Amino acid sequence: MKRSRDKAASELFTALYPRLAGWCRGLVDDDETAHEIASESFTRLWARWSQVKEPRGFLYVTAANLVRDHWRKLERERRAIRRVTTQAGVHSHNEQADPSVRLLVQSLPERLRTPILLHYYADMPIREVSMLTGRKEGTVKADLHAARELLRTQMRRSLDHTL
């Protein structure tokens, strides 16, 4: 039993790790961080292996949460650097608003961000996003629509500020 479980885990890792790490890489812009997040997602899966019904979904939701934590950490660091440079009277020329989609997605409320990450970045169908988030498919569709509208508005604002 243990041997077949270990074999299944190994096959899952071989099949999903490269894609999960690549997905994370697209979200965090750093190979090392992406591999840390993908590895941690698998570590958390192994710790709950017998209780997880959908390993792929578990991995992506866990990775999305870890990416969110990473983004929060980066934002805290940016704020701290801004505070320090402002207090020191140093002004950076790179403090323009960053209109990148990644930062805009990061700014979405979690209930909208998670479906966007799972559906568009992890290529999961709405039905699977629905199962993983515990929301009805119609709610997921409405959340995706609301997120797209919010992103569209934020992108317009960002572009208006940079012009």
C-alpha positions in Angstrom: 0.0 0.0 0.0 2.7 2.5 1.0 4.7 1.6 -2.1 1.7 2.2 -4.4 1.0 5.5 -2.6 4.7 6.6 -3.0 4.6 5.6 -6.7 1.4 7.7 -7.2 3.0 10.6 -5.4 6.1 10.4 -7.5 4.2 10.2 -10.7 2.1 13.2 -9.7 5.2 15.2 -8.9 6.8 14.3 -12.3 3.6 15.2 -14.1 2.7 18.4 -12.4 5.8 20.0 -10.9 7.2 21.6 -14.1 3.9 23.2 -15.0 3.2 24.3 -11.4 6.7 25.9 -11.1 6.2 27.5 -14.5 2.9 28.9 -13.5 4.4 30.3 -10.3 7.3 31.7 -12.3 4.9 33.8 -14.4 3.4 35.2 -11.2 6.5 36.0 -9.2 9.0 36.8 -11.9 11.8 34.8 -10.2 12.9 31.2 -10.8 14.1 30.5 -7.3 10.9 31.8 -5.6 8.7 30.0 -8.1 10.5 26.7 -7.3 10.2 27.4 -3.6 6.5 28.0 -3.9 6.0 24.9 -6.1 8.1 22.7 -3.7 6.2 24.0 -0.6 2.9 23.3 -2.4 3.9 19.7 -2.8 5.2 19.5 0.7 1.8 20.6 2.0 0.1 18.1 -0.3 2.2 15.2 1.0 1.4 16.2 4.6 -2.3 15.9 3.8 -2.0 13.2 1.0 -4.7 10.8 2.4 -7.2 13.6 2.9 -6.9 15.4 -0.5 -9.4 14.3 -3.1 -8.1 16.5 -5.9 -4.3 16.8 -5.7 -3.9 19.1 -8.8 -6.4 21.6 -7.5 -5.0 21.4 -4.0 -1.5 22.2 -5.4 -2.7 25.2 -7.4 -4.8 26.7 -4.6 -1.9 26.3 -2.2 0.5 27.8 -4.7 -1.9 30.7 -5.3 -2.0 31.4 -1.6 1.8 31.2 -1.3 2.1 33.6 -4.3 -0.3 36.0 -2.5 1.9 35.8 0.6 4.9 36.5 -1.5 3.3 39.5 -3.1 2.3 40.8 0.4 5.9 40.4 1.6 7.2 42.3 -1.5 4.7 45.1 -0.9 5.7 45.4 2.8 9.3 45.6 1.7 8.5 48.3 -1.0 6.6 50.4 1.6 9.4 50.1 4.1 12.0 51.2 1.4 9.7 54.1 0.4 9.4 55.2 4.0 13.1 55.0 4.6 14.0 56.9 1.4 11.3 59.5 2.0 12.5 60.1 5.5 16.0 60.3 4.2 15.0 62.9 1.6 15.9 60.5 -1.3 13.5 60.3 -4.2 13.6 57.4 -6.6 12.9 58.0 -10.3 11.4 54.5 -10.5 8.4 55.2 -8.3 5.9 55.6 -11.1 2.7 53.6 -10.9 3.4 50.1 -12.2 0.5 49.2 -14.6 1.5 45.6 -14.9 -1.3 43.1 -15.0 0.4 41.1 -12.2 0.3 44.0 -9.8 -3.3 44.7 -10.8 -4.3 41.1 -10.2 -2.5 41.2 -6.9 -4.6 44.2 -5.8 -7.9 42.4 -6.4 -9.9 41.2 -3.4 -9.2 37.6 -2.6 -12.6 36.4 -3.7 -11.9 37.8 -7.2 -8.2 37.1 -7.3 -8.4 33.4 -6.7 -10.8 32.6 -9.5 -8.7 34.8 -11.9 -5.5 32.9 -10.9 -7.0 29.5 -11.2 -9.0 30.1 -14.4 -6.7 32.3 -16.5 -3.3 31.5 -15.1 -3.7 27.8 -14.3 -6.1 27.1 -17.2 -8.6 25.4 -15.0 -12.2 25.2 -16.3 -14.9 27.1 -14.4 -16.3 23.8 -13.1 -13.0 23.0 -11.4 -12.6 26.5 -10.0 -16.1 26.1 -8.7 -15.2 22.8 -6.9 -12.0 24.1 -5.5 -13.4 27.4 -4.2 -16.7 25.9 -2.9 -18.7 28.4 -5.0 -21.4 27.7 -7.5 -20.3 27.9 -11.2 -22.6 31.0 -11.7 -20.9 32.7 -8.8 -17.4 31.9 -10.3 -18.5 33.3 -13.6 -19.9 36.5 -11.9 -16.6 36.8 -9.9 -14.6 36.4 -13.1 -16.7 39.1 -14.8 -16.4 41.5 -11.9 -12.6 40.9 -11.7 -12.2 41.6 -15.4 -14.2 44.8 -15.1 -12.2 45.9 -12.1 -9.0 45.1 -13.8 -10.1 47.1 -16.9 -10.9 50.1 -14.7 -7.6 49.8 -12.9 -5.7 49.5 -16.1 -7.3 52.6 -17.5 -6.5 54.6 -14.3 -2.9 53.4 -14.4 -2.5 54.4 -18.0 -4.1 57.8 -17.4 -1.7 58.4 -14.6 1.4 57.5 -16.7 0.3 59.7 -19.6 
